[in-house]
Amino acid sequence: MTHRLCMNACTSAALAASLLAACGDNGGSSATNVATMSAGTTTAATDPGTTAASNTDTPTTNPPTEGTGTQGMTETGTTQGPTSTGPGTTDNPVTSTTGPDTTTTTTPGTTTVDTTTTQGTTTVDTTTTTGDSTTGEDPFFGEIPETCEQAELSKSTVGCAFYALDMDSHDSAETGQFAVAVANVQKDQQATVTIERKQGGVWNMIAGPTPINALGLQTFNLPDQHTDDSQLAPGFAYRVKSTVPVIAYQFNPVDGSASYLSDASMLYPVTGLDSINHVIAWTSMMDNTNTFQHSYASAVAVMDNTKIKVTPSTTTAAGSGVPAGQPGVPFEITLNEGDVLSVAVQSLGTSMTGTIFESAKETPFMLFAGQECALIPADVCCCDHMEEQISGVRLWGKHFIGARTAVRSVNAPEPSLWQIYGAEDGTTVTLNADAQVTGLPANPIILDKGEVVEFYAGGPMGEPGDFEITADKPIGVMNYMTGAENLPDQFFSIGDPAAVQIPSVEQFLPRYVILVPATWINDVGVFTRQAGATVTIDGVPIPDSQWNPVADSDYEVARVPLGDGVHVLEGGEVPFSVIVVGWDQHDSYSYLGGTGTKIVNPTPM
């Protein structure tokens, strides 16, 4: 079996253009090379040529000192890689037990979060979250749940219980101000939010209780508690609770305009988690100080006695409480609620892609994919931290619209990087695009479990690289913004790498409430709709002139600048999707505005 990886040249051109058009859909062409290789090789999709040493953006100010748990500013109201083989079958686990078996779970997506009142602890009501593990219809489809009980039944990323993680970043930014932002999606209810972390094995409140007005947002600056390389980190996660359903995001660090090394991720509520999680990540590399920048993945337990089996796709590094890993050889580690297991690659040029984290007794847990500082392409300045919470494989679908990240160079759109990952052996993937879209691999693409195809897609004005993806088995899809110097000279220093997982069409929703952070200069919503459907931002329709068709599919894409704050997005009865992207000088972020959490793949192979 072979894989075709298309590699884009991404050369600079002296083309005059404005920095940001209202829609951002204009473009220019780029040359491509195609390489064919056998499965199991470790060649990544890069620009042709020799890979140079990585370059790192260095902050012009000292990183912020450790946070103090104080809340940030509140805004209320509405404002303007490698090809990896599947894991082996050798069963030779290494087990580290951290506590007695105190919790049982019977159904994926059903989680009981128990907290005991102890002297010196913050009292938290016992909460049972019961994410539906069937493919039944969402009883609140098209509506925002108004109570935590409704949120348990609603198959979306609106919820009342979340966990956040201060992920491993470049050494110069590791102590930067980590923050969790919470938006109250309710139209007429106040939310009260608390954030806790474990200290001495006991949950203690470090922020809140903080009221958030209807359609308001609050940014919580939290004390530094970052992970580092491979590590078993007891109690390193933050627990976020709300009295009514909200949405939550994490920013690492939050001061994007000053750090040069930030990213962000939407957080899935506990009700949207899974017990089988596959890693899709970018490659490890060196920065300009000859420092190894790891590709890694981090699991967060939301229940005590969560036994996680890790089956690496590559050699992984040993760390505190974590054994060295070998491809296809599982090892097991037991976590309690709030504990974090981070596993990083051992070698330069390798990736965690294809590594599988799964729990015993089908206990749901969180999984993040990260890169301390990534260059995309691998020989183009500058590197930026990347992180993304990866949805569980039961949420993965078969039909996607590859709506690429925001276009920074309007008249010559820089290509963006794509990864398409196979969750099962013998997966056939087909891409459908306008003839003007460049860089796509030849159809069909055949992937086995744990394998990924990577390519850079672009195009000329009006066709910047959007395409349709269909598969006969569930797949995962990632999109990446490229480095600042991947743009023509007149756009030099704008943005840097950022990562986002693309939702399948099966997970589109007809209504979202999103937040746009205040610390980046440019913020854009990337919208995908069924052709001709009306999508509104705060009650104002996106003009039809801003929508571009995706080949001969029934879908269209628009890129619309967004003001800072909370926005209500509605599509009537017709589902759509939105990704929020932001950038400024040598920095960027990208995250889902929201997504469904319906289980469309109930029996993963």
N, C-alpha and C positions, 0 to 999 in steps of 0.2 A: 504494500500500500504506500502511496506517496501523498505528500501534501505540497501544495503550491503556495508559496509565500511571496506576495508582491511587495517589492521594496521601492519606495518613492524617492526621487532625487531631491525634491524640495529645494531647488536652487533659488537664490535671491534674484529679484528683477527690479529695475528702476521704474516702478509704475506709480503714478500719482493717484491718490485716492484719499477720501476722508477716513477718519479713524473708525467711526461707527455709523452705519446707515440705520435708518429706522427699522429695517427688517434684517439687515445683515446677511442677505442671501446672494450677494454678488460674488463672482469668482474668476479664477484664471486656471490654466492647465498646468500640468507638471509631468515630467518624464517618469517612466517606471522601468524597473528591471524585474525579471521573474526568475526565481530559483526553485528547483525541484529537489526534494531530499527525502530520505527514508524516514519512517516513523522512528522515534526514539532519539533523534539527534537533538542537539541543544542550540541550534542556530536561531537567532532572533531576527525579526523583521527590522532592518535598519536601512539607512540611506547607503547607497553604494559608496565604496571608498574605505579607507583605513580608519578604524575606530581610534579616536584620540582620547587622551586623559579627560576625565569629566571636569566640568567647571561648576563651581558653586557660587550662588549669589551670597554675598556677605553683607549682613545688616550694617547699615551706616550708624546705627545706635546700638548701645548695649542691650542684650535681651532683658526683658522685664524680670524682676526678682520674683521669688515664689509668691503665689497668690495668698490672699488672706481669707478667702471665703466670702468676701463682700460681694454684693450684687452690683451688676453693671447698670448702665442707663436703660431706662424703660421708655419705649415708644408705644403709644396707644393710638388706636384708630387706623384707618386706611390711608396710606400715603402713596403721593406720586412716588516575538519571543521564542520562547523556546517551544519545540514540539515535544510534549511530555508523554511517555507511555503510561498506561493505566497502572494502578498499584498492583503489586504482586500478591501471591496467595499465601506466602509464608506467615505462619502465626507464631510469633515468638515475642510476646509482649513483655515489656519491662514495666512493672507496676510500682507506683508510689502512692501509698494510701495516706490520706490526710484526716480521716475521721470515720466514725461508725456509719453504717448504712441506716440513715434516718428518714429517707424520703423515697416514695415510690411514685412512678408515673406510668400510666397505662396507655395513653394515647398521644401521638405526636401533636404538639400544639396545645396540650393541656398541662398547665404549670401551676403548682401550688407554692406560693412564696410565703414562708412562715417566718415571723420574727418574734422573738421572745422578749418580754419586758424584763430587763435586768437593771439593777441599780447602776446609774451612770449612762444608761442608754436612752435613746429617743424612742418613745413608744410609737409603734406603727401598727395599725390594724392589720390582722391577717387578711391577705387578699388572695383569692383564688381566681386565676385567669384560665379560661377554657377556650382557647382558640379552636375553632371547628376544624377537624381533620378530614372532613368529607368534602366532596365537590359540590355540595348543595349551594343554593343561591344565598347571597347575602341579604338578610332581612332589612338591612339599612342601606342597600345599594342606592347611590345617588343622594344620600342624606349624610349629614355629619351627626354621629351619635352624641346624645346629650347627657348621658350618664355613663358611669364606668361599667355598669351592667350591660348597657347597650354596646359599649366599646368591645366587650368580651365577645360579642356575637358578630360585630362588624368586621368584615374582612378588608381592613385597610390599615394604614400606618398612623391612624389617630388612636390614641390610647391614654391610659392613666398610669402605667408603670413602664419605666425604661431603665436601661443601664448605659453608662458612658465610660469611655476609656481614653486616658491621656497616652496616646500611642508614641512609639519610638520614632524619633525624628533625627535630623542631622544634629551633631553634637552642639553646634552653635545656637540651635533653637530649642533644645530639649527642655529648658527651663522657661521658655516663653509662656505667656499667659494662656493657659487652657481654659476654655469656656464652653458652657452648655447654654444654648438659646432655646427658649420655650415660647411658643405662640399659642395663645388661647383662641381656639377655633370657634368658640361659642358666640352666637349673636347677642345673647342677652344674659349670660351667666358669668360671674366672676370665678376664676380658678385660683386655688391656693396651692402653691408648689413648694415642696421641700426636697432638698438634696442631702444625701447622707454618704458617708464612707465608713469603712471598718477601721477602728483603732483598738489595738489589743484584742482583736477578734470580736469586737462589739460594734454594732452600727450606731453612729452618732451623727446628729444633724450638723452640717457645716454651712448650710445656706437655707434661709427661710425660717418659718413659713412666710411666703411672699405672695400677696394677692396680685393677680394679673387681670386687668379689666377685659371685658368682652372685646375680641378682635385686637387685643393688645399683645405686646411681647415683652419679655424680660431676658436679659443676658446675665448669666451667673458666672463671674470669674471665680475659678476654683483653685485650691492649693495644688501645687505641683506634686504629681504622683505618677511620673512617666515610667513606662517600661523600657527595657534596653536589651536588644538582641534576644537570644534564647533565654527564657526565664520563667520560673514558676513564682508568681507574685501574689501571695495571699492578701485578699482584701483590697486590691488595687483599683477595682471598678467603683464608680460612683452610682448610687441608686437615686433615681429621679421619680418622684410620685406627685400626682395631681389629684385634686378632688373632683375634677370633671375632665373629659377627654381633651387632650391637647396634641400638638405635634412638637417634636424635639429634634435638635440638631447639635452636633458638636463641632467646635472650631479649634484647630490646633496649629499655631496659636491664633487668637482672635484678632490680633492687630496686624492684619494682612499687609497694610500699606507700609509698615515698618519692619516686618520680620523677613520678607522675601522668601520665606520657607513655610508656607501655610497650606493647609487643605481643610476640607470639611466633609462631614457625612451626615445624611439623614439617619436617624435612629429608628429601628423597628421596635414597636412595643413588645412586651413579653408575649402577648397573644399572637404575634406574627412570627415567632421563632420556630426553628426546626431542629431535629436531632441528627440530620445528615447534612453536612456542609462541605462543599468543594471549594478549593482556593483557586481564584483567578488573580494573578499578580504580575507585576513587571519585574524585569531582570535586575540582579545585583550588579554593582559597578563601583569604580573608584572615583573620588572627587579630585579636585585640583591640588589638594594637599596630600594626595596618595592615601586617603583614608577609605576603607571599605564601607560602602553604603549597602546595607543588607536589604534583600527581599525577605519578607516575613509574614506570618499570620498569627493572629491573637484570638484565642477563645475566651469567652467570659461566661462563667456559670451563673445561672439565675436561681439555682436550687442547691441545697446541700447534697453532698455525696454524688456529684455528677461525674461518672466515670467516662473519660474521653479517650477513645482510641485514635491515634494519629498514624496514618499510613503515608509516609513521605514519598514524593515522586523523585526526590533528589537527596543527596547527602545533606543532612542538617547538622547544625552546630550544637554542641552540648552547652549547657548553662546551669545556673543555680536551680537545682531540682528537676532539670530536664536532661535526659540522656542524649548522646549523639544518635542521629537517625541514619538509616540506610534505605535506599530506594526499595519500596515494596515490602519492607519489614516493619510491621506495626509495633508501636509501644503505647502503653496505657498510663494515664495519670489521673488521679482523682482530685476534683475541685469541690470546694464548698461555695455557697452563694457569695458572689463578689470576688472570688478568686480569678486570676488571669493566668492562662498558659500561652506564652509566646514562643514560637518556633521560627528560627531564622536559618537561611541557607548557610552552608559551610564555605562554598567556593564562589569566586568571581565568575560572572557570566551565567549564573544559574538562577532559577526562579522557583518560588513555592507553588506555581501553577501545577495543578494535577494532584496536589496533596489533599487527602480526604481526612476530615475530622468527623467522627461520629460517636454518639454516646450510647452506653448500655441502657437498657430499659427505655429506649427512645425518649430520653430526657431532653427537652429543648434547651439550647444554649445559643449564645451569640458568636459570630465569627467575623473578624475584620481582616482584610488584606492590606498590607502596607509596604511602603518603600521609604527608607530613611531620607534619601535624596535621589531623585531619578532624573536622568536625561532622556528626552524623547525628541528626535532620534538619539541614539547612543553617543554620537560624536558631535552633538550640537548643544551649545550653551543655552540655557543654564539649568542646573539641577534644582528641583523643588521637591519638598515632602509630598507624599501621596498617601491617602488612606480612604477606605470605603468599607462600610458594613456590607457583607455579601449575603444575599437572601438564601434561605435554605433551598435545597434542590427540589423539594416538593412544590415550591412556588414557581419553578421554571417552566416556561412554555415552549411553543414551537413556531410562533409567528411574531416577528419583530419588525418595527420600522427603525432602520438605522439613521435616526435624525442626529447628525453629527453635532458636536459642540459648537458654541458660538464662533462666528467668523470674525477674526480680529483684523485681517487684511482684506478690505472690502473688494477691491478690484482684482486682487490676486489671492484668493482664499488659500491659506496654507492648508495642506492636507492634515487630517487627524488620524490617529492610530486606532485600529480596531483589533479586538480579540474575540473570536468565537470559539467556545469551549464545548466539547462533547461530554455529556453525562453518561452515555451508554455506548457500548460497542456498536459499530456499524451504523453510525448516524450519518444520514445524507443531508447536506445543507445546500440550499440553492439561493443565489443572490440575484435580485432583479433591480436593474438600475437603468436610468437614461443612458444613451450611448455616449454622452459627453462626460459621464463620471469616470474618473481615471483611478487606476491602482487596484481594482478588484481582481481577486484570483479567479481562475477559470472554474466554471461550474461543471459538474457538481463537486462539492468538497466532501470527502469522506473522513469522518473522525471516529476514533475509538474512545472509550471511557478514559478521561484524563488528558486527552490531547487537545491542542489549541492551534488555530491558524491565526496568524497576525499579518496585518497589511495596513498600508497608509492609503486612504481614499481621499480624493479631491475632485476638482472639476473647474470648468470655466464659469463666467458670470451667469448667475441664475441657476446653476447646478453645482453647488459647492461640495457635493459628495454624499448626498442622502441616497439610501437604497432600501429595498425590502429584503427581509431574510425569512425564509421558510425552512423548516426541518421536519423530518419524520419522527424524531425523538426529541426529548427536552434538551435544550442547550442554554448556556449562559453567554451573555454578550456584555463586553466592556468597551467603553470609548474613552479616549484620552486627548486632552489638549497637549500640543507640542511646545517645545522650548521657545523662549523669546527670540533667539537668533535664527529661528526657522522661518521668520517673516522677512519680507523685503526691507531694505535699509530704512525706508521712511517710517516703518513701524517698529524699529529696533527697541528692544527692552519691554515690549508689551506682553504681559502674561508669562506663564511658564507651565510645566506639566501639572495636570490635575486629572483625577480619575472619577468615573461614574459608571455604575452598572445600569444598563438599559432595561426597562421593564418590557415584558412581552405584551402583545395586544390583549391577551387574556386578562391582564391585570390593570388595564385602563379603567379609570373612574370618571363619572360625569361631574364631579365637584371636588375642588381642593381649596384649602386655605393654606397659603404659603407665607414664609417670611423671607425677606431680602435683607441681608446684613448691611450695616452702615459703614463698614470700614474698608470697602473696596470702591474704586472710582467708577468702574463700569460693571453693570449688572444686567443680564439678559435672560429672558425666559425662552427656552426652546420648546415649542408646542408642536404636538402631532395630533391631527384630527381626521375624522372621516371626511372625505371630500364634500364640501358644501355645508357642513355643519357649522353652527354658530358657537363660537367660544368667546366669553366675555371676561374682561379684567375689571373687577370692581363695577360691574354693570355695563361697561362700555365694550361693544363688540370689536374684536380684532378685524380690521378691514380685509375684505377678500383679496385686495391687491397685495397683501403681505404674505399670502399663502402660495407656496410652490408645490406642484404635484410631485409625487415620488414615483417616477417611471409610469407604468400603466396600472399601478395599484389603485386602491380606493382611498388612499391617504394623502394628506398634504402636510407640509411643515412650514412653520413661521418662526422667526426669531425677532423678539420684541424687547426693547429696553424696558427695564422695570425700575421704579423708584424704591427707595429704602422703606422698610416697614412691612406690614401685614397686608396681603391681598387676597381677595375672594375670587376664585376662578370657577366659571360655570359653563357647562356645555349642554344645558337642558337635560334631555334624557339620553344624550349620546356620549359615550365614554371618550376620553382623550387623555393625553399625557403631557407632563411638563417637567423639564429639567431646568434648574436655576444655575447659572454660570456667572462668575465674576472674575475680574482681573484688574490689575494696575501694573506698575512698573516691576517687572521680574517677579510677579506673584499671581496666583490664581486659586480659585476653588470651583468645585462643581458638585452638585448633589441633586437627588430626586426631590421634586416638590411634594411628592407623595406617591403611593402606589397601592394597588390592591394586594391582599395577602391570601387570596383564594388558593386552595390547594388544587392545582391542575395536574399534578404528577404524583398521585397518591401512592404508587408502588415503585419507587426508584429502584433501578437495577444495581 
